[in-house]
Amino acid sequence: SNLHRGGVGKLVKLSRAEKAAALLATKALGLGVAGVDMLQSQRGPLVLEVNSSPGLEGIEKATGLDIAGQIIDYTAALAERKRKAKPKKSAPDSAAD
C-alpha cells in the first residue's frame, strides 16, 4: 500500500537472517509464494505481515524482473513434481477374474 501512496520500491540485498525469517513465515502459513513485510531490529528481522497475494508492481519495477512469470513457472514446476511423485495405480489383475 505504501507504493500506491507514492512510496518508491528499491532493490536491497537480504541478509541470511532476513531470508530465513521470510521463508519460515511463509512455510508456517503453508504458502508457496508470499510477500513478507519485515522491520530490521537489534534482535534481527521482525516479521510484520505475510501477504498470501502480494502486489508485484513494486518488486517488478525495482528488479526489472517478470516476477509474475517466475511465479507461474514455479507453480507449474511444483505441479509437475507432484504429478510425477504420485503413486501410479496398478491395473486390476485379470488372472483373478
Distance bins in CASP14 RR format, pairs under 12 A and 6 or more apart:
PFRMAT RR
TARGET T0000
AUTHOR 0000-0000-0000
RMODE 2
METHOD distances of the structure
MODEL  1
1 7 0 0 0 0 1 0 0 0 0 0 0
1 37 0 0 0 0 0 1 0 0 0 0 0
1 49 0 0 0 0 0 1 0 0 0 0 0
1 51 0 0 0 0 0 1 0 0 0 0 0
1 54 0 0 0 0 0 1 0 0 0 0 0
1 55 0 0 0 0 1 0 0 0 0 0 0
1 57 0 0 0 0 0 1 0 0 0 0 0
1 58 0 0 0 0 0 1 0 0 0 0 0
2 8 0 0 0 0 1 0 0 0 0 0 0
2 9 0 0 0 0 1 0 0 0 0 0 0
2 10 0 0 0 0 0 1 0 0 0 0 0
2 37 0 0 0 0 1 0 0 0 0 0 0
2 49 0 0 0 0 0 1 0 0 0 0 0
2 55 0 0 0 0 0 1 0 0 0 0 0
2 57 0 0 0 0 0 1 0 0 0 0 0
2 58 0 0 0 0 1 0 0 0 0 0 0
3 9 1 0 0 1 0 0 0 0 0 0 0
3 10 0 0 0 0 0 1 0 0 0 0 0
3 54 0 0 0 0 0 1 0 0 0 0 0
3 55 0 0 0 0 1 0 0 0 0 0 0
3 56 0 0 0 0 0 1 0 0 0 0 0
3 57 1 0 0 1 0 0 0 0 0 0 0
3 58 1 0 1 0 0 0 0 0 0 0 0
3 59 0 0 0 0 1 0 0 0 0 0 0
3 60 0 0 0 0 0 1 0 0 0 0 0
3 61 0 0 0 0 1 0 0 0 0 0 0
3 62 0 0 0 0 1 0 0 0 0 0 0
4 55 0 0 0 0 1 0 0 0 0 0 0
4 57 0 0 0 0 1 0 0 0 0 0 0
4 58 0 0 0 0 1 0 0 0 0 0 0
6 57 0 0 0 0 0 1 0 0 0 0 0
6 58 0 0 0 0 0 1 0 0 0 0 0
7 57 0 0 0 0 0 1 0 0 0 0 0
7 58 0 0 0 0 1 0 0 0 0 0 0
7 61 0 0 0 0 0 1 0 0 0 0 0
7 62 0 0 0 0 0 1 0 0 0 0 0
8 57 0 0 0 0 0 1 0 0 0 0 0
8 58 0 0 0 0 1 0 0 0 0 0 0
8 61 0 0 0 0 1 0 0 0 0 0 0
8 62 0 0 0 0 1 0 0 0 0 0 0
9 55 0 0 0 0 0 1 0 0 0 0 0
9 57 0 0 0 0 1 0 0 0 0 0 0
9 58 1 0 1 0 0 0 0 0 0 0 0
9 59 1 0 0 1 0 0 0 0 0 0 0
9 60 0 0 0 0 0 1 0 0 0 0 0
9 61 1 0 0 1 0 0 0 0 0 0 0
9 62 1 0 1 0 0 0 0 0 0 0 0
9 63 0 0 0 0 1 0 0 0 0 0 0
9 64 0 0 0 0 0 1 0 0 0 0 0
10 58 0 0 0 0 1 0 0 0 0 0 0
10 59 0 0 0 0 0 1 0 0 0 0 0
10 61 0 0 0 0 1 0 0 0 0 0 0
10 62 1 0 1 0 0 0 0 0 0 0 0
10 63 0 0 0 0 1 0 0 0 0 0 0
11 58 0 0 0 0 0 1 0 0 0 0 0
11 59 0 0 0 0 1 0 0 0 0 0 0
11 60 0 0 0 0 0 1 0 0 0 0 0
11 61 0 0 0 0 1 0 0 0 0 0 0
11 62 1 0 1 0 0 0 0 0 0 0 0
11 63 1 0 1 0 0 0 0 0 0 0 0
11 64 0 0 0 0 1 0 0 0 0 0 0
11 65 0 0 0 0 1 0 0 0 0 0 0
12 18 0 0 0 0 1 0 0 0 0 0 0
12 19 0 0 0 0 0 1 0 0 0 0 0
12 38 0 0 0 0 0 1 0 0 0 0 0
12 40 0 0 0 0 0 1 0 0 0 0 0
12 59 0 0 0 0 0 1 0 0 0 0 0
12 62 0 0 0 0 1 0 0 0 0 0 0
12 63 0 0 0 0 0 1 0 0 0 0 0
13 19 0 0 0 0 1 0 0 0 0 0 0
13 63 0 0 0 0 0 1 0 0 0 0 0
14 20 0 0 0 0 1 0 0 0 0 0 0
14 21 0 0 0 0 1 0 0 0 0 0 0
14 22 1 0 0 1 0 0 0 0 0 0 0
14 23 0 0 0 0 0 1 0 0 0 0 0
14 36 0 0 0 0 0 1 0 0 0 0 0
14 38 0 0 0 0 1 0 0 0 0 0 0
14 40 0 0 0 0 0 1 0 0 0 0 0
14 45 0 0 0 0 1 0 0 0 0 0 0
15 21 0 0 0 0 1 0 0 0 0 0 0
15 22 0 0 0 0 0 1 0 0 0 0 0
15 38 0 0 0 0 0 1 0 0 0 0 0
15 40 0 0 0 0 1 0 0 0 0 0 0
15 44 0 0 0 0 1 0 0 0 0 0 0
15 45 1 0 0 1 0 0 0 0 0 0 0
16 22 0 0 0 0 0 1 0 0 0 0 0
16 23 0 0 0 0 0 1 0 0 0 0 0
16 44 0 0 0 0 0 1 0 0 0 0 0
16 45 0 0 0 0 0 1 0 0 0 0 0
17 23 0 0 0 0 0 1 0 0 0 0 0
17 24 0 0 0 0 0 1 0 0 0 0 0
17 38 0 0 0 0 1 0 0 0 0 0 0
17 40 0 0 0 0 1 0 0 0 0 0 0
17 41 0 0 0 0 0 1 0 0 0 0 0
17 43 0 0 0 0 0 1 0 0 0 0 0
17 44 1 0 1 0 0 0 0 0 0 0 0
17 45 1 0 1 0 0 0 0 0 0 0 0
17 46 0 0 0 0 0 1 0 0 0 0 0
17 47 0 0 0 0 0 1 0 0 0 0 0
18 24 0 0 0 0 0 1 0 0 0 0 0
18 25 0 0 0 0 0 1 0 0 0 0 0
18 36 0 0 0 0 1 0 0 0 0 0 0
18 37 0 0 0 0 0 1 0 0 0 0 0
18 38 1 0 0 1 0 0 0 0 0 0 0
18 39 0 0 0 0 0 1 0 0 0 0 0
18 40 1 0 0 1 0 0 0 0 0 0 0
18 41 0 0 0 0 0 1 0 0 0 0 0
18 44 0 0 0 0 1 0 0 0 0 0 0
18 45 1 0 1 0 0 0 0 0 0 0 0
18 46 0 0 0 0 0 1 0 0 0 0 0
18 47 0 0 0 0 1 0 0 0 0 0 0
19 25 0 0 0 0 0 1 0 0 0 0 0
19 26 0 0 0 0 0 1 0 0 0 0 0
19 36 0 0 0 0 1 0 0 0 0 0 0
19 38 0 0 0 0 0 1 0 0 0 0 0
19 45 0 0 0 0 1 0 0 0 0 0 0
20 26 0 0 0 0 0 1 0 0 0 0 0
20 27 0 0 0 0 0 1 0 0 0 0 0
20 36 0 0 0 0 0 1 0 0 0 0 0
20 38 0 0 0 0 0 1 0 0 0 0 0
20 44 0 0 0 0 0 1 0 0 0 0 0
20 45 0 0 0 0 1 0 0 0 0 0 0
20 47 0 0 0 0 0 1 0 0 0 0 0
21 27 0 0 0 0 0 1 0 0 0 0 0
21 28 0 0 0 0 0 1 0 0 0 0 0
21 34 0 0 0 0 0 1 0 0 0 0 0
21 36 1 0 0 1 0 0 0 0 0 0 0
21 37 0 0 0 0 0 1 0 0 0 0 0
21 38 1 0 0 1 0 0 0 0 0 0 0
21 39 0 0 0 0 0 1 0 0 0 0 0
21 40 0 0 0 0 0 1 0 0 0 0 0
21 41 0 0 0 0 0 1 0 0 0 0 0
21 43 0 0 0 0 0 1 0 0 0 0 0
21 44 1 0 0 1 0 0 0 0 0 0 0
21 45 1 0 1 0 0 0 0 0 0 0 0
21 46 1 0 0 1 0 0 0 0 0 0 0
21 47 1 0 1 0 0 0 0 0 0 0 0
21 48 0 0 0 0 0 1 0 0 0 0 0
21 50 0 0 0 0 0 1 0 0 0 0 0
22 28 0 0 0 0 0 1 0 0 0 0 0
22 29 0 0 0 0 0 1 0 0 0 0 0
22 31 0 0 0 0 0 1 0 0 0 0 0
22 32 0 0 0 0 0 1 0 0 0 0 0
22 33 0 0 0 0 0 1 0 0 0 0 0
22 34 1 0 0 1 0 0 0 0 0 0 0
22 35 1 0 0 1 0 0 0 0 0 0 0
22 36 1 0 1 0 0 0 0 0 0 0 0
22 37 0 0 0 0 1 0 0 0 0 0 0
22 38 1 0 0 1 0 0 0 0 0 0 0
22 45 1 0 0 1 0 0 0 0 0 0 0
22 46 0 0 0 0 0 1 0 0 0 0 0
22 47 1 0 0 1 0 0 0 0 0 0 0
22 48 0 0 0 0 0 1 0 0 0 0 0
22 49 0 0 0 0 0 1 0 0 0 0 0
22 50 0 0 0 0 1 0 0 0 0 0 0
22 51 0 0 0 0 0 1 0 0 0 0 0
22 54 0 0 0 0 0 1 0 0 0 0 0
23 29 0 0 0 0 0 1 0 0 0 0 0
23 30 0 0 0 0 0 1 0 0 0 0 0
23 31 0 0 0 0 0 1 0 0 0 0 0
23 32 0 0 0 0 1 0 0 0 0 0 0
23 33 0 0 0 0 0 1 0 0 0 0 0
23 34 0 0 0 0 1 0 0 0 0 0 0
23 35 0 0 0 0 0 1 0 0 0 0 0
23 36 0 0 0 0 1 0 0 0 0 0 0
23 38 0 0 0 0 0 1 0 0 0 0 0
23 45 0 0 0 0 0 1 0 0 0 0 0
23 47 0 0 0 0 0 1 0 0 0 0 0
23 50 0 0 0 0 0 1 0 0 0 0 0
24 30 0 0 0 0 0 1 0 0 0 0 0
24 31 0 0 0 0 0 1 0 0 0 0 0
24 34 0 0 0 0 0 1 0 0 0 0 0
24 36 0 0 0 0 1 0 0 0 0 0 0
24 38 0 0 0 0 0 1 0 0 0 0 0
24 45 0 0 0 0 0 1 0 0 0 0 0
24 47 0 0 0 0 1 0 0 0 0 0 0
24 50 0 0 0 0 0 1 0 0 0 0 0
25 31 0 0 0 0 1 0 0 0 0 0 0
25 32 0 0 0 0 0 1 0 0 0 0 0
25 34 1 0 0 1 0 0 0 0 0 0 0
25 35 0 0 0 0 1 0 0 0 0 0 0
25 36 1 0 1 0 0 0 0 0 0 0 0
25 37 0 0 0 0 1 0 0 0 0 0 0
25 38 0 0 0 0 1 0 0 0 0 0 0
25 45 0 0 0 0 1 0 0 0 0 0 0
25 46 0 0 0 0 0 1 0 0 0 0 0
25 47 1 0 1 0 0 0 0 0 0 0 0
25 48 0 0 0 0 1 0 0 0 0 0 0
25 49 0 0 0 0 1 0 0 0 0 0 0
25 50 1 0 1 0 0 0 0 0 0 0 0
25 51 0 0 0 0 0 1 0 0 0 0 0
25 52 0 0 0 0 0 1 0 0 0 0 0
26 32 1 0 0 1 0 0 0 0 0 0 0
26 33 1 0 0 1 0 0 0 0 0 0 0
26 34 1 0 1 0 0 0 0 0 0 0 0
26 35 1 0 0 1 0 0 0 0 0 0 0
26 36 1 0 0 1 0 0 0 0 0 0 0
26 38 0 0 0 0 0 1 0 0 0 0 0
26 47 0 0 0 0 1 0 0 0 0 0 0
26 49 0 0 0 0 0 1 0 0 0 0 0
26 50 1 0 0 1 0 0 0 0 0 0 0
26 51 0 0 0 0 0 1 0 0 0 0 0
26 52 0 0 0 0 1 0 0 0 0 0 0
26 54 0 0 0 0 0 1 0 0 0 0 0
27 33 0 0 0 0 0 1 0 0 0 0 0
27 34 0 0 0 0 1 0 0 0 0 0 0
27 36 0 0 0 0 0 1 0 0 0 0 0
27 50 0 0 0 0 0 1 0 0 0 0 0
28 34 0 0 0 0 0 1 0 0 0 0 0
28 36 0 0 0 0 0 1 0 0 0 0 0
28 47 0 0 0 0 1 0 0 0 0 0 0
28 50 0 0 0 0 1 0 0 0 0 0 0
29 35 0 0 0 0 0 1 0 0 0 0 0
29 36 0 0 0 0 1 0 0 0 0 0 0
29 47 0 0 0 0 0 1 0 0 0 0 0
29 49 0 0 0 0 0 1 0 0 0 0 0
29 50 1 0 1 0 0 0 0 0 0 0 0
29 51 0 0 0 0 0 1 0 0 0 0 0
29 52 1 0 0 1 0 0 0 0 0 0 0
30 50 0 0 0 0 1 0 0 0 0 0 0
30 52 0 0 0 0 1 0 0 0 0 0 0
31 50 1 0 0 1 0 0 0 0 0 0 0
31 51 0 0 0 0 1 0 0 0 0 0 0
31 52 1 0 1 0 0 0 0 0 0 0 0
31 53 0 0 0 0 1 0 0 0 0 0 0
31 54 0 0 0 0 0 1 0 0 0 0 0
31 71 0 0 0 0 0 1 0 0 0 0 0
31 75 0 0 0 0 0 1 0 0 0 0 0
32 50 0 0 0 0 0 1 0 0 0 0 0
32 52 0 0 0 0 1 0 0 0 0 0 0
32 53 0 0 0 0 0 1 0 0 0 0 0
32 54 0 0 0 0 0 1 0 0 0 0 0
32 71 0 0 0 0 1 0 0 0 0 0 0
32 74 0 0 0 0 1 0 0 0 0 0 0
32 75 0 0 0 0 1 0 0 0 0 0 0
32 77 0 0 0 0 0 1 0 0 0 0 0
32 78 1 0 0 1 0 0 0 0 0 0 0
32 79 0 0 0 0 0 1 0 0 0 0 0
33 50 0 0 0 0 0 1 0 0 0 0 0
33 51 0 0 0 0 1 0 0 0 0 0 0
33 52 0 0 0 0 1 0 0 0 0 0 0
33 53 0 0 0 0 1 0 0 0 0 0 0
33 54 1 0 0 1 0 0 0 0 0 0 0
33 55 0 0 0 0 0 1 0 0 0 0 0
33 56 0 0 0 0 0 1 0 0 0 0 0
33 59 0 0 0 0 0 1 0 0 0 0 0
33 67 0 0 0 0 1 0 0 0 0 0 0
33 68 0 0 0 0 0 1 0 0 0 0 0
33 69 0 0 0 0 0 1 0 0 0 0 0
33 70 0 0 0 0 1 0 0 0 0 0 0
33 71 1 0 1 0 0 0 0 0 0 0 0
33 72 0 0 0 0 0 1 0 0 0 0 0
33 73 0 0 0 0 0 1 0 0 0 0 0
33 74 1 0 0 1 0 0 0 0 0 0 0
33 75 1 0 0 1 0 0 0 0 0 0 0
33 78 0 0 0 0 1 0 0 0 0 0 0
34 47 0 0 0 0 0 1 0 0 0 0 0
34 49 0 0 0 0 1 0 0 0 0 0 0
34 50 1 0 1 0 0 0 0 0 0 0 0
34 51 1 0 0 1 0 0 0 0 0 0 0
34 52 1 0 1 0 0 0 0 0 0 0 0
34 53 0 0 0 0 1 0 0 0 0 0 0
34 54 1 0 0 1 0 0 0 0 0 0 0
34 55 0 0 0 0 0 1 0 0 0 0 0
34 71 0 0 0 0 0 1 0 0 0 0 0
35 47 0 0 0 0 0 1 0 0 0 0 0
35 48 0 0 0 0 0 1 0 0 0 0 0
35 49 0 0 0 0 1 0 0 0 0 0 0
35 50 1 0 0 1 0 0 0 0 0 0 0
35 51 1 0 1 0 0 0 0 0 0 0 0
35 52 0 0 0 0 1 0 0 0 0 0 0
35 53 0 0 0 0 1 0 0 0 0 0 0
35 54 1 1 0 0 0 0 0 0 0 0 0
35 55 1 0 0 1 0 0 0 0 0 0 0
35 56 0 0 0 0 1 0 0 0 0 0 0
35 58 0 0 0 0 0 1 0 0 0 0 0
35 59 0 0 0 0 1 0 0 0 0 0 0
35 67 0 0 0 0 0 1 0 0 0 0 0
35 71 0 0 0 0 0 1 0 0 0 0 0
36 45 0 0 0 0 1 0 0 0 0 0 0
36 46 0 0 0 0 0 1 0 0 0 0 0
36 47 1 0 0 1 0 0 0 0 0 0 0
36 48 0 0 0 0 1 0 0 0 0 0 0
36 49 1 0 0 1 0 0 0 0 0 0 0
36 50 1 0 1 0 0 0 0 0 0 0 0
36 51 1 0 0 1 0 0 0 0 0 0 0
36 52 0 0 0 0 0 1 0 0 0 0 0
36 54 0 0 0 0 1 0 0 0 0 0 0
36 59 0 0 0 0 0 1 0 0 0 0 0
37 45 0 0 0 0 0 1 0 0 0 0 0
37 46 0 0 0 0 1 0 0 0 0 0 0
37 47 1 0 0 1 0 0 0 0 0 0 0
37 48 1 0 1 0 0 0 0 0 0 0 0
37 49 1 0 1 0 0 0 0 0 0 0 0
37 50 1 0 0 1 0 0 0 0 0 0 0
37 51 1 0 0 1 0 0 0 0 0 0 0
37 54 0 0 0 0 1 0 0 0 0 0 0
37 55 0 0 0 0 0 1 0 0 0 0 0
38 44 0 0 0 0 1 0 0 0 0 0 0
38 45 1 0 1 0 0 0 0 0 0 0 0
38 46 1 0 0 1 0 0 0 0 0 0 0
38 47 1 0 1 0 0 0 0 0 0 0 0
38 48 1 0 0 1 0 0 0 0 0 0 0
38 49 0 0 0 0 1 0 0 0 0 0 0
38 50 0 0 0 0 1 0 0 0 0 0 0
38 51 0 0 0 0 0 1 0 0 0 0 0
39 45 1 0 0 1 0 0 0 0 0 0 0
39 46 1 0 1 0 0 0 0 0 0 0 0
39 47 0 0 0 0 1 0 0 0 0 0 0
39 48 1 0 0 1 0 0 0 0 0 0 0
39 49 0 0 0 0 0 1 0 0 0 0 0
40 46 1 0 0 1 0 0 0 0 0 0 0
40 47 0 0 0 0 0 1 0 0 0 0 0
40 48 0 0 0 0 0 1 0 0 0 0 0
41 47 0 0 0 0 0 1 0 0 0 0 0
41 48 0 0 0 0 0 1 0 0 0 0 0
51 59 0 0 0 0 0 1 0 0 0 0 0
53 68 0 0 0 0 0 1 0 0 0 0 0
53 71 0 0 0 0 0 1 0 0 0 0 0
54 60 0 0 0 0 0 1 0 0 0 0 0
54 67 0 0 0 0 1 0 0 0 0 0 0
54 68 0 0 0 0 0 1 0 0 0 0 0
54 71 0 0 0 0 1 0 0 0 0 0 0
55 61 0 0 0 0 0 1 0 0 0 0 0
55 67 0 0 0 0 1 0 0 0 0 0 0
55 68 0 0 0 0 1 0 0 0 0 0 0
55 71 0 0 0 0 0 1 0 0 0 0 0
56 62 0 0 0 0 0 1 0 0 0 0 0
56 63 0 0 0 0 0 1 0 0 0 0 0
56 64 0 0 0 0 0 1 0 0 0 0 0
56 65 0 0 0 0 1 0 0 0 0 0 0
56 66 0 0 0 0 1 0 0 0 0 0 0
56 67 1 0 1 0 0 0 0 0 0 0 0
56 68 1 0 1 0 0 0 0 0 0 0 0
56 69 0 0 0 0 1 0 0 0 0 0 0
56 70 0 0 0 0 1 0 0 0 0 0 0
56 71 0 0 0 0 1 0 0 0 0 0 0
56 72 0 0 0 0 0 1 0 0 0 0 0
57 63 0 0 0 0 0 1 0 0 0 0 0
57 64 0 0 0 0 0 1 0 0 0 0 0
57 67 0 0 0 0 1 0 0 0 0 0 0
57 68 0 0 0 0 1 0 0 0 0 0 0
58 64 0 0 0 0 1 0 0 0 0 0 0
58 65 0 0 0 0 0 1 0 0 0 0 0
58 67 0 0 0 0 1 0 0 0 0 0 0
58 68 0 0 0 0 0 1 0 0 0 0 0
59 65 1 0 0 1 0 0 0 0 0 0 0
59 66 0 0 0 0 0 1 0 0 0 0 0
59 67 1 0 1 0 0 0 0 0 0 0 0
59 68 0 0 0 0 1 0 0 0 0 0 0
59 70 0 0 0 0 0 1 0 0 0 0 0
59 71 0 0 0 0 0 1 0 0 0 0 0
60 66 1 0 0 1 0 0 0 0 0 0 0
60 67 1 0 1 0 0 0 0 0 0 0 0
60 68 1 0 0 1 0 0 0 0 0 0 0
60 69 0 0 0 0 1 0 0 0 0 0 0
60 70 0 0 0 0 1 0 0 0 0 0 0
60 71 0 0 0 0 0 1 0 0 0 0 0
61 67 0 0 0 0 0 1 0 0 0 0 0
63 70 0 0 0 0 0 1 0 0 0 0 0
64 70 0 0 0 0 0 1 0 0 0 0 0
65 71 0 0 0 0 0 1 0 0 0 0 0
65 73 0 0 0 0 0 1 0 0 0 0 0
66 72 0 0 0 0 1 0 0 0 0 0 0
66 73 0 0 0 0 1 0 0 0 0 0 0
67 73 0 0 0 0 0 1 0 0 0 0 0
67 74 0 0 0 0 0 1 0 0 0 0 0
68 74 0 0 0 0 0 1 0 0 0 0 0
68 75 0 0 0 0 0 1 0 0 0 0 0
69 75 0 0 0 0 1 0 0 0 0 0 0
69 76 0 0 0 0 1 0 0 0 0 0 0
69 77 0 0 0 0 0 1 0 0 0 0 0
70 76 0 0 0 0 0 1 0 0 0 0 0
70 77 0 0 0 0 0 1 0 0 0 0 0
71 77 0 0 0 0 0 1 0 0 0 0 0
71 78 0 0 0 0 0 1 0 0 0 0 0
72 78 0 0 0 0 0 1 0 0 0 0 0
72 79 0 0 0 0 0 1 0 0 0 0 0
73 79 0 0 0 0 0 1 0 0 0 0 0
73 80 0 0 0 0 0 1 0 0 0 0 0
74 80 0 0 0 0 0 1 0 0 0 0 0
74 81 0 0 0 0 0 1 0 0 0 0 0
75 81 0 0 0 0 0 1 0 0 0 0 0
75 82 0 0 0 0 0 1 0 0 0 0 0
76 82 0 0 0 0 0 1 0 0 0 0 0
76 83 0 0 0 0 0 1 0 0 0 0 0
77 83 0 0 0 0 0 1 0 0 0 0 0
77 84 0 0 0 0 0 1 0 0 0 0 0
78 84 0 0 0 0 0 1 0 0 0 0 0
78 85 0 0 0 0 0 1 0 0 0 0 0
79 85 0 0 0 0 0 1 0 0 0 0 0
79 86 0 0 0 0 0 1 0 0 0 0 0
80 86 0 0 0 0 0 1 0 0 0 0 0
END
